[in-house]
């Protein structure tokens, strides 16, 4: 539902010490090796930026900043890393690879730094051309794409269509945009049953019990708008597992240091050197492409963390300083009185 949302809202380990050698002849020599530190790296906390390791990282970052795009691609290829993307993305990828390797050499961090799984959700909803403000959007496609953050692969998918109740007849615009036909929704279950099916699918994969996880969306609207409204229409309480989520647009913008207008789905893919795969505005295909962006960001060293939540029906920001906490085991919410 990217177009609708935008219309409404304002690798394997390699020797890290070799990275600095990327500086070509004639430029400042900035090679750093483990021998230069003589193994005297302090056992201080990873958050202690007085540690000498951060000076090494800063020097290397300076060297990377002076590299051309071809030099960056050559070095990334040497480490068997992805070489597609605009120059700023390539720099960020190489910097984060080196930083991760140096910090891994220093000491292992206490506890996990990411969730075991990420559930990418991108609803499709009823719509009319021009998005009139009085129109009530109802979810008509419920997809979930399960990303394993350890293997960095899409491990499984869920997809079911939903029968709308307030506006059961789809507009020609909605059919053309989403590819969802009237016959498909007429044969589908209503939302509470589809939500129950999605929850059962998540429980079978032991999310929230054996494995930590978080929901991830492309923007705020899937959870704060579409799901919130749909739960009211269906007279059920808002599900607890979806009260916090990762807004990948915020994560992408903050990580790659790009403005908000550079965080639309197609632009994020393009800047990462990828093309859209599938049918735009298919909920499942949109979710798979969002998952591809999330995987690339994890490969580039981004710690994808919850950054938004809904409280009392209002959208709120979650600080990055909040301790990492996965979503609860999914349960079917009770019906409203």
N, C-alpha and C positions, 0 to 999 in steps of 0.2 A: 504493500500500500504506500510505497514511497511517494508517488506523485500526489496522492491525497494528503499525506502527512505534510509534505512541503507546502502545499497550497493553503494549509490551515495554520501552520505554526510560524510565529515571527522567525637436531643434526648430530652427527657424531662429534666427539670431542677431538680437538686438534690442539697442537701446542700454541698457546696464546702468545708466548714470548716472541713469536715470529711476526706478529702483526705489525709492529712499528717499522719493520724492515721495508714496508711498502713505500717509504719515502724514496723517490727516484734519485739517481746520482745528481749531485750538484745542489740538492736541497739540504736543509738542516738535517743532520744525522740525529735520529730520535729513537734508535733501537734500544729497547730495554730487555734485559734477560733476567731470569731468576738469579743468575750468578751475581748480578750487580747488587742485589739486595742481600747477598750472602746468607740467605735464609733467616734474616733477622726481623722478618715481618712481625709487628706487634700482635699480640693476642687480644687487642682491644676490640670493642664492639664494632660490628660492621657499620654502625651509624656514627662512629668516631672519625670525622673527616680529617683529623690531624694525622691519621695513620699514613705512613709513607706510601702505601699502595695507591692512595688516591692521587698522589703527586705523579706516580707512574701513569695512571689512567689519564690524568689531565694532559700530560706531555704527549701521550699517544693520540688523544683527541685533537690536539693542535696539529699534529702531523696529518691526521685523516682529513682535517678541514682544508688542508692545502692540496689535497689530491684531486686530480681531474676525474671526470666520470669514468673514463676508460681505465685509469689506475684503480679506481674503486672496484670496478667490475672484475678486473684481473685479480685483485686480492681476494675478493669474495669467492671467485671461482677456485682460487687456490685452496680455500678452506671448505670448498664444496657447499657454499651457501648460495641462496637465490641471488641472481644477478639482475633481475628485472626490477624496474621502478625508476622514478625520477631521482636526480642526484641527491637531494636532501634525504630521501628514503634510504638510498644506498649508504650514505654517511652514517645515518642513525643505526642501520643494521650492523655495520662493521664496528662502530663504537660499542654497541651493546654486546656484541659477540665477545670482543676483547675484555670488556668490563666483567662479563659473566665468568669468563675463564679465569681471570685474575682473582675474583672473589671466591670462586670455587677452590682455587689453589690455596687461598688464605685459610679458610676454614668453612666447614659446612654450616649453614644457617640452622638455627633452632626452629623446628616446625616447618610446615609446608608454606610455600609462598604463593600457591595458587590452588584452585579447586581441582578435584579429580576430573570432574566433567563440567561442561558448559552446555546448557540447553538453549539453543537458538530458536526464538519464536518470532514469526512475522505473520500476523493475522491478515486475512483479507476480509473486508466488510462490505455490506451493501453501500451503494453510493449513487449519486446523480450528478450529471454534468454541472459544473460550476459550484458543487458542494454548497447548496443553500443552507444557511445557518439553522433552520428549523428541522432539517432532515435528521432522523435518528439512525445512526449507523449500527447495524447488527453484524456480528461475526458470521461469516459463511464458509471460512476455511480455517482449520486449526492445525498448523504444522509444528512439529518439533524436530530439530536436527541435533543429534547428540554428538558432541565433540569430546574426544578423549584428549586431555591436556598433556598426557604423558607420551602417547604415540603420535600426537598432533595429526589425528585422522578423524574423519567423520565415521563414527562407529555404527550408528543406527539412525533411522528416521521414523517419524509417526506423521500420518496425515489423515484427517477425516473432514468431510464437508458438513455444514451445519444448515438446518432448515430455519430460515428467518420467520418470525411470528408477527411482528408489527407491519412490516412491508414484505409480505411473502412473494410478491412478484418482482423479479429483478428488472432494473431499467436496462434499456439497450446499451447505455453507456457502461454500466457495470459489467454486463456480459462481454462487451468488446474489450474492456480494460483488463479484466481478470481471467477471461477464458472459461469462467464458470457458467454453465448453462442453467436454464430454468429446470430442466429435467434432473440435473444433478442435485440441486437443493431440494426439489420436491421429494426425492427418494431418501434424503439424509435424515438423521436424527436431530432433535432439537438440542440446544446448547447444553443443558445439564447432563444429558446422556453422553455427549461427546466429551465434555470435561471429565466425567467419570472414567471414560475409556482412556483418555490421556493420562489421568492420574494412575490408573491401573498399569498402564504401560511404563510409567516412570517407577512405580513401586517394584515391578518385576525386574527392573534393572538396579534395584537396591540404592536408588538415589536418596540421599538424606539419612540413610541407615549405615550401610557399609561404605558408601562413597560420598564425599562432599561434592556439592554442585552449586551452580548459580544459573539463573535465567539471564539471557543476553538478548537485547533487542536493537533494532536500527531506529534510534530515537526514543522519545518518551511516550508516544501516543498509543502503542500497542497495549501497555499496561495501564497507564494513567487515564486513558480515554476509552479505547475500544473494550478492554476487559472490564473496566469499571462500569461503563454503561451497560454492557451485556449482562453483568451480574444483577444489576437493578432490574433490567427487563425480565430476566429469568427468576427474579425474586430469590436469589441465593446470596449468601455473604461472599465477600471477596476472599479468594483462596489465599491462605497464609504463605504458601510457597512462592507466590508471585508478588509479595509486598515489597521486595527489594530486587533490583536487577542491575545489570551492566548496560548502560547506554553506550554502544560502541562508537557512536558519533563523538561523544565527549572524550572517550578514551583515545580514539584516533587523533582528534584535534590536539589534545594535550600531549600525546606521545610524540607525534611528528611535528608539533608546533605549526599547525596550519589553521587558518581562520575557519569559521563555521561554514562558509559557503563552499569549502573544499571537502565537506564531510558527507555529501550525498553518496548513495551507494555506488552509482556508476563512476563517480569521480574518485572515490577511494580505491575502487578496483583499478582504474586507469593509472593512478599515481603509484600503485604497487606493481604495475606491469602486467595486469591481468585483464581479461575480457569477461563480460557477463556470460555465464553459461546457463542456457535454458530459456524459459519464457518469462520476460519481465511481468511482474504483478501476479505471477503464480506464487502463492504463499510458500509452497515447498521449495521452488526454485530460488525465490528471494532468500529464504532461510539458508539454503545451501551456499549461496554466494556470500552472504553475511558470515557464514561459518568459515569460508575460505579466507576472508579478511581477518577474522579472529585468529585463525591458525597462523597466517603470515605475521601478525603482530606478536604472537607468542614466540615465533621463530626469531623475530627481530629483538626479543628481549623485553617486551611489554608485559607487565604484571596486570592482567585484566582483573579488576576488582569491582565489586558493587559500588556504583556511584549515584544511584537514584533510588527513591522509595516512595511509597504512597502511604499517607497517614491521615486518617479522617477524611478521605476522599481527595486530599490535596497532594500535589506533586512536590517532593522535597529532595534536596541534594544530600548525598552522603559523603562526608569528608574522607579523604584518602588516608587520614591518620587513624581511622577506626580499625580495630583489629579485624583480620580476615575471619569471616564467619560464613559458612555455607547456609543454603536455604534449608528449612526443616523438611522432614519426610512429607511428601505430598499427601494430603487428605481431602476428601470431598467436603466442601463447606456445607454448613447447615442452611436450610431454607429460612428466609426472612419471615417474621411474623406478619 
